[in-house]
Amino acid sequence: MEQNESLMDRTIRLFVGIIILFLSYFFAVGFWEILFYVIAIILIIEAFTGYCVFYKLYGISTNKKEISVNEPEKE
């Protein structure tokens, strides 16, 4: 599983996930609480792994890797 999120993307996902987690704990009730918990957990897991399933499906990558002169490019 190759990382497809940049450091900035991962940081934003982590903070948004934590904020949603706390807001759902204090303000949401019932179905909305469970939904927000699931969304928060997904964002936090994606932040730690650096991999987003939706990015993979759409062929998006915000992770810019430098190409070394000694390494041949992958096709």
N, C-alpha and C positions, 0 to 999 in steps of 0.2 A: 504494500500500500504506500504509494508515493504521496508526499505532502503536496497539497495544492493551495495552501493558504499562506499568505505572507505573515510576518510577525505582527504588523499593524492589524491585519484582519483577525488574527487569533486573539490579540489583546482586546479589541472591540467586542468580539463574541464573548469573551470571558466576563467583561464588565457588564454587558447587557444581560447575560445569563444570570449573573449574581443579582443584579437589580430586579429582574423578573422573578427570581426565586424568593427574594425578600418581600416584594410587593404581593405576590400570590399568597405567601404565608400570612401576612397581616390583613390584606384587604379582599381577597377573592374567597368565594364560597361555592361549594358543590362542584358542578361540572367545570366551571371556569378555573377553579383552584387546581384541579387535576390537569387540565389542559395547559395551564401556565407552568406547572411543575414539569411536565413532559417537555415543553419547549425549552425551558431553562436547562434541563439536564442535557438535552441534545446539543444546545449551544456550548455548554461547558465541556462536554466530551469532545466536540469538534475543536474547541480551543486547545485542549491538551494534546490531541492527536495530530492536529494540523491538516486534517483530511475532511473535505465536505463532499457528500454524496451528490448533491445537486450540482456542484462545480464539475464533478466527474461526468455526470450525465450530459451537461451542456458544453463540455470541453473547455471550461474556464480554469485558469490558474493565475492566482495573484502572487505566487511564489516565484520570484525572479532568481534563477540560478545563473551564476557566472560560468561561462564555458572556458575551460582551461585550454591553453595552447597545446599542451601535450596529449590531451584526450580527444579522440575523434568524436564527431557529432553522431548522435543516434538518429536513425531514420525511422 
